[in-house]
Amino acid sequence: MIYYKKLNKIQAITFDLDDTLYENTSVIVEAERSLIEFMQQQYPATRHVEKGFWRKQQKAHILANPSLKNDMGELRRLTLNTGFKKLGLSGDELNTATTQCFEHFYYQRSNFTLNRNVHSLLKTLADKLPLVAITNGNVNLQQIGLEEYFCGSFKASVELPMKPHKAMFDAAQTHLNIPHGNILHVGDNLPKDIYGALKAGYQTAWYAEDRCMNMRHEDAQVLPHVQLSQLTQLLELI
């Protein structure tokens, strides 16, 4: 554990999810693969689309409405709907295809098992102080078995833009009703989690589950209060 700044008393902890509590990239890659397989099985028209077809629909939506970058779920739903429409689907068939494929991806995106140590740590922490999840993604907390540990959760949306915007941090602070300076945010991404939390007045702990943590290899605009080598070190801070 490396300290960069003095910590105030910690009265609550907020957690990033993806790549902080679990490695996320392989989960998304597998969910994308499963979605393509499902679409090709259920909707033959998708079997012969050109490479980059779905990405092209996504980019068109972002170009038309840049705020959609803050809501990955809605962006995916619109992308699927537009793509199926261009492949000739309409009416109830279009709506069914969009819903089925979105729900398939959303399930697969959360279809993994967390390390038991993460459950043990979160349970211990939750017994001592309130925990809140703050994520730019859309993992299903109930499906991955973490919902019980958090007294609140905030996912990026058009109304609550992605970190480093401070909207979700402010919403979490209002929910907790604890001073910003007594909340510790734990996250893997220095420009999004650490910079965003510091800008919102939080204390910060840097921890990455998906990679070797070397500050010299990171896009570090600011330093966290503390750098963890393992998540269980949080118990030493409270």
Secondary structure, 3 states (H helix, E strand, C coil): CEECCCCCCCCEEEECCECCCECCHHHHHHHHHHHHHHHHHHCHHHHHCCCCHHHHHHHHHHHHCHHHHHCHHHHHHHHHHHHHHHCCCCHHHHHHHHHHHHHHHHHHHCCCCCCHHHHHHHHHHHCCCCEEEEECCCCCCCCCCCHHHCCEEEECCCCCCCCCCCHHHHHHHHHHCCCHHHEEEEECCHHHHHHHHHHCCCEEEECCCCCCCCHHHCCCCCCCCEECCCHHHHHHCC
